[in-house]
Amino acid sequence: MSAYIDTYSSRVPLSLPSPVGPTEPRTDLDLAEALTKVSPKAQAKARSTATDFEAMFLNSMFSQMTSGVKGEGPFGDTPGTGVWRSMLTEQYSKNFAKAGGVGISDEVFRTLILQQAKTTGQSAA
C-alpha cells in the first residue's frame, strides 16, 4: 500500500497528480481569428483600454471596501484622510490591473477585438 493513500478511506491527497491528467487552457479560436484582422496598434490600444477599465472597476471596489474605515495613525480622522485614501485606492487599482487584475480586462479585450474585427470585416466586404 502506498504511503500517499489514506488507509481509512482510500482517498488520494490533493497533492498527487489527477488521474485525468493536467488540464490545458482551451484556445479561443474566435479571438485568434479576430486578432489576424485587427492591426497591432489597435490591439495595443484595446489592451490599454481594457486595463484602464479594469482599474476603474477595481478603484470603485476598493473605494467601497474602505468607505467605512475611520482614519488612524498620523493622519487621524481628518478631511485630508479621505483625499489621501482616494489617491491610495487609485494607485492600488492601477497596480492591480497592470499586474493581471482579476480577469476583467481579458474579457473586455476579447470583446473589443471581436467587435473591431467584425467592423473591419464588414467595411472590407
C-alpha positions in Angstrom: 0.0 0.0 0.0 1.3 3.4 -0.9 2.2 5.9 1.8 0.2 8.5 -0.1 -3.2 6.8 0.3 -5.3 7.3 3.4 -5.9 3.7 4.5 -9.0 4.6 6.4 -11.0 6.0 3.5 -8.8 5.2 0.4 -8.8 8.8 -0.6 -5.9 10.2 -2.5 -4.5 13.5 -1.3 -4.9 16.6 -3.5 -1.1 16.9 -3.9 -1.0 13.9 -6.2 -1.5 14.3 -10.0 -5.0 14.0 -11.2 -5.8 10.6 -12.8 -7.3 12.5 -15.8 -4.1 14.5 -16.3 -3.4 18.2 -16.3 -5.8 20.4 -18.0 -4.6 22.9 -20.5 -6.3 26.2 -21.4 -8.5 26.0 -24.5 -7.6 28.1 -27.5 -10.1 30.8 -28.2 -10.5 30.3 -32.0 -12.8 33.3 -32.4 -10.3 35.6 -30.8 -7.3 34.1 -32.7 -9.2 34.7 -36.0 -10.2 38.3 -34.9 -6.6 39.1 -34.0 -5.5 38.5 -37.6 -8.0 41.1 -38.8 -7.0 43.9 -36.3 -3.8 45.9 -36.5 -1.2 45.6 -33.8 -1.7 49.3 -33.0 -5.4 48.8 -32.5 -4.7 45.7 -30.4 -2.4 47.7 -28.1 -5.0 50.4 -27.7 -7.7 47.8 -26.9 -5.4 46.2 -24.3 -4.7 49.6 -22.7 -8.4 50.4 -22.7 -9.3 47.1 -21.2 -6.7 47.5 -18.5 -7.9 51.1 -17.7 -11.5 49.8 -17.5 -10.4 47.1 -15.0 -8.5 49.7 -13.0 -11.7 51.8 -12.8 -13.7 48.8 -11.7 -11.1 47.9 -9.0 -11.0 51.5 -7.9 -14.7 51.5 -7.3 -14.5 48.2 -5.5 -11.6 49.4 -3.3 -13.4 52.7 -2.6 -16.5 50.9 -1.4 -14.4 48.5 0.6 -12.6 51.3 2.5 -15.5 53.7 2.8 -16.4 52.7 6.4 -12.8 52.7 7.7 -12.0 55.6 10.0 -8.6 57.2 9.8 -5.9 56.3 12.3 -2.2 56.9 12.6 -0.6 60.2 11.6 -3.5 61.4 9.5 -6.1 60.7 12.1 -9.8 61.2 11.2 -9.3 64.5 9.2 -10.7 65.7 5.9 -7.3 65.0 4.3 -7.6 61.3 5.1 -10.4 60.9 2.6 -8.4 62.6 -0.2 -5.3 60.6 0.7 -7.3 57.3 0.8 -8.9 58.0 -2.6 -5.4 58.5 -4.1 -4.1 55.4 -2.4 -7.0 53.3 -3.7 -6.5 54.7 -7.2 -2.8 53.6 -7.2 -3.8 50.2 -5.8 -6.3 49.7 -8.5 -3.8 50.7 -11.3 -1.2 48.4 -9.9 -3.6 45.5 -9.5 -4.8 46.0 -13.1 -1.3 46.2 -14.5 -0.3 43.0 -12.6 -3.1 41.0 -14.2 -6.1 42.1 -12.2 -9.0 39.8 -11.5 -9.6 38.8 -15.2 -12.0 41.5 -16.3 -9.5 43.1 -18.7 -9.1 39.9 -20.6 -12.8 39.6 -21.3 -13.1 43.3 -22.2 -10.1 43.0 -24.5 -11.7 39.9 -26.2 -14.9 41.8 -26.7 -13.2 44.9 -28.1 -11.1 42.8 -30.5 -14.1 40.8 -31.7 -16.1 44.0 -32.3 -13.3 45.6 -34.2 -12.7 42.5 -36.3 -16.4 42.4 -37.1 -16.4 46.1 -38.1 -13.2 45.6 -40.2 -14.8 42.6 -41.9 -18.0 44.5 -42.7 -16.2 47.5 -44.2 -14.0 45.3 -46.3 -17.0 43.5 -47.8 
